[in-house]
Amino acid sequence: MAGSFKPISGSKRSLHVQVAREIARGILSGNLPQGSIIPGEMALCEQFGISRTALREAVKLLTSKGLLESRPKIGTRVVDRAYWNFLDPQLIEWMDGLADPDEFCHQFLGLRRAIEPEACALAAKFASADQRIELSETFQQMVEISDAEIFDQKRWTEVDIKFHSLIFNATGNDFYLPFGNILTTMFINFISHSSEEGSTCINEHRQIYDAIMAGNSEKARIASANHLHESNHRLSSVS
């Protein structure tokens, strides 16, 4: 039945996180529908094989992410989707495998299109000398990986993530920083589904890099927008 869970085992330190993950995945998958009341404390403690303390910590964690709310005499209710904190890196991790890969990639690419070109423009204008040095070192690693006889997909993904995260950190705008963290969380799944094996888009990355290093905001913005076109990510265009 909906809301039925298997026992959880693990260290006491991480127990409530494991429980929170299982409940969250029940919510994210729709097995625990929006607006529904989840099973009571006694039932959940029995299903998971945990203490009330661990369960309450799990519920508190899920409440902080906008998934649950508790009300006296009513119980703990699944909050409407509009209030879920989809920008929470942990929640993004818990979504893994639940969403359709194509839909996930299109939505993530849409988010990147909305914010990343402007982040590149700001980085071109505000990046410090140290940040430009680090970006330069990172881009050089990208070139080396791209030029290698044997392509290292894992290493490329790590350096690619760092390259884009550095750009968000160099915007001079603290509100862009969380998006750098989100990018790190979501990027691996995005690349594995949307990128051709061995593809690096190194020329598009070079254009972004050159524009930022030259301090040309408009070129950086355009280069980023070009990089984020569906055709560069093995995704069909959405009308």
N, C-alpha and C positions, 0 to 999 in steps of 0.2 A: 504494500500500500504506500501512498505518498507519505513522506516523512518517516520512513523506516530506515534505520541505519545499522551498520555493522559495528561490533566492538572495536575500540581504538586501543592500540598499545604503543608505548613509547615512554620517553623520559618525562618526568613530571613537569620539567621546564617547558617542554614543547607540546604537552598534551592538549592544552586548551587551543593552541594554534591548529593542531590536527583536527580537532572537533570543529572549530570555526570553518576550516577549509571544507569539510564534508557538508556542513549545513549550507555554506555559501554555494557550493556546486549544486546542491539540491535546489537552491533558489535560482541560480543562473541558468540551470537547465530547464526550469519550469516545473520540476517535480514538486516543488513547494511554491504554489502560485502566488502572484502578487495579491496582497490583501488577505491572504489566508492566515490562520492562527497555527503556529507550529505546535507540535506535541508539548505537553507540560514537562516540568522539571523531572518528575519521577520517571516518566516514560523515557525521556531522552537519556537520563543517567543510566537507566537499565539497558537501553539499546547500545549505548556507547561503552558501558562498563566503567563509568567514571564517577567522580564525586560531584556534589552540587557546586563546590568551589570552582572546579575546572569548567563545568558547564557555564556558570555565571560569568567567568572570565571570557569564555568563548562568545557568549551573547554580547558582552560589553564590547568586544572587539568588532563584532559584526554590526553593532549599533553605531560605532564610530565610522564605519564605512557606508552607512546609510541603507543597510540591507534590512535591519530589524528595528522595531521599537516596542518597548514594553509598557503596558498600561495596567494599572490596578484593576482587579476584578474582570479583566478582559483576557489578558495573557500577552504573549509575545507575537507580534504580527509582522508579516513580510511587507515591507514598505513598497510603494509603487516604484517602478523602474526609473521614473524621472528623477528620483532622489538618490539613486545608487551612485557611489563615488567611483566612476569608471576611470578616473585619473589616478587611482591608488595603485601603486606598483604591485602590491601583494594581491589585490583583487584581480589584476590583469593576469598574474601567474595562475591563480585559481581557475581562470576561464579557459586555460589551455585544454584543447581537445573538445570543448563544448560548442564552439561557434563554427559555422561553415568557413573553411579556409579562405575561399574567394571573398565572401562577405567581410571577413575579418581584415583581409588585406586591402580591400577597397575602402573600408572605413578608416583604417590606419593611414593609408595614403591620403585620404581626404583631410585628416587631421594635420598631417605633415604639410600638405599644400597650403593649408590655412595659416600656418605659423612659421614654417621653416624658411621660406624666401625672405620674410621680414627679419627673421633672426640672422640670416646671412648678411642682410643689408646693415643691420645694427652692428654686427661683428666687424664688418669692414670699416665702420666708423669709430667704434669704441674699443676694439681689442687692444689690450696693453702690449708692450714690447715682449714681455714674458709669454703672454698667451700666443702671440704671433710666432714666437720661437717654437713653442710646443706644438702648434698647429703645423709648422713647417717640418718638424721632426716626424710628426705622425704621417703627414702626406708623403714624405720620403719613404717611410715604411710601406705605404700603400703602393708606391711605384715599384719598390723592390719585390713585393709579393706578386704584383701583376706581371712583372718581367721574368719571374722565375720559371725555369723549365717545368717544374712540377708545382702546380697551383695548390696552395694550402688554404682550403675553404674556411676552416676553423679560424686560422690566424687572420685571414682577410676579414671575417666577420668581426673579430675583436677590434681590429684596427679601424675598420669602417665605423663601428659604433663609437669609438673614441673620437674619431674625426668629427662626427656630427655633434657629439656631446660637447666637445670643446667649443664649437660654434655657439651653442646655446649659452655656455658659461661666459663667452666673450661679448655677449650683447650689452652688458652694462645695465641690464634690467632684471631684477631679482624674480619677477613673475615668469620669466622664461626658464628659470632653473628647473622647476618640476618637470617640464617637458623633456629636458635632457635625461632625467631619471626614467621617465616613461619610455622614451626612445630605447634606452638600454634594456628595459624589461621586454619590450615587444619586438625588438629588431630581429632577434634570432629566428623566431617563428616566421616573421615577415620575409626574411631573406630566403629561408629554406623553401618557402612556397612560391615566391614571386620571382626569384632570380634564376636565370639559366645557369647550369653547372659551369663554373669557371668564369662566369661573367663578373666584371668588376665596375663597369661604367667609368673606367679610369679617366677618360677624356672629360666627362661631365664633372667629375670630382676636381680635375685639374682647373677647369674653368672657374669653379667656385673658389678654389684655393687662390688662384691668381688674382681674382677680383678682390677678395678679402685682403690679401697681402698688399695690393695696390691701393687699398682704401677706397675702392670704387663701389659705393653702395648699390647703385642702380644695376651695374653689371653683375654684382653678387646676387641680387634679387632675381634677375632674369636667368642667370645660370642655374640657380636652385630650382626655379620653376620648370626649366627645361629638364633637369635631372629627375623631377618628380612626375614626369609624364608616364601614363600607363605602359606605353610601348617599351620603356626601359625596365619594366618590372614584370614582364610576362603576364600582364593583366589585360583583359579586354576592356574596351572603352564602355563607360556607362552613360546612357543617354539621360 
